[in-house]
Amino acid sequence: MLRVLVVEDDELLRRALVRGLDGDAEVRDAGDAERAFAELTGGARFDIILLDLSVTDAVAFVARVEQIAAGQEHRVVLFTGVLAGDLAPDVRASVGGRVLEKPASLALILDTARVLRERHGPP
């Protein structure tokens, strides 16, 4: 089963994503970067880490993920209302260009997780 970490500060959206993805994936959620880091520090690993751009600085987040859980930085995908083309180049580069624009369908999120699993193996 796919493993998903939703890092989203909007509680209603976070809950909706968890409910929508549950059943097709094992889903954990974090309302802020520190809770996401706690999951990773505790040994949890994910096929996709869906990061809302408004939660934290994406560049710093990816660097910290790499320090805590090497390899998981390749699974961070920005989830944002900002058009991908409008993102700062360093932000896009920090996630290897992996961006899902809101509103992204649950199917697209799961497909992206599957692609990352195929590319990088199980978490």
PyMOL commands that set and color helices and strands:
alter all, ss='L'
color gray80, all
select helices_A, chain A and resi 11-21+33-41+58-68+72-75+84-86+89-94+106-120
alter helices_A, ss='H'
color red, helices_A
select strands_A, chain A and resi 2-7+25-30+48-52+76-80+99-101
alter strands_A, ss='S'
color yellow, strands_A
deselect
rebuild
show_as cartoon
